[in-house]
């Protein structure tokens, strides 16, 4: 994928975020955004499990 294509996809992604549209897992998103989101979900899941421990 060319740099120009990536910039175009990033612009479209940012516009969707600005319109408060739902982003689905299979939708294109910047890799940094995807990794950060997965990390946040993992931390949330971990806190749910740890919160259940006695």
Order of alpha helices (4+ residues) and beta strands (2+ residues): alpha-alpha
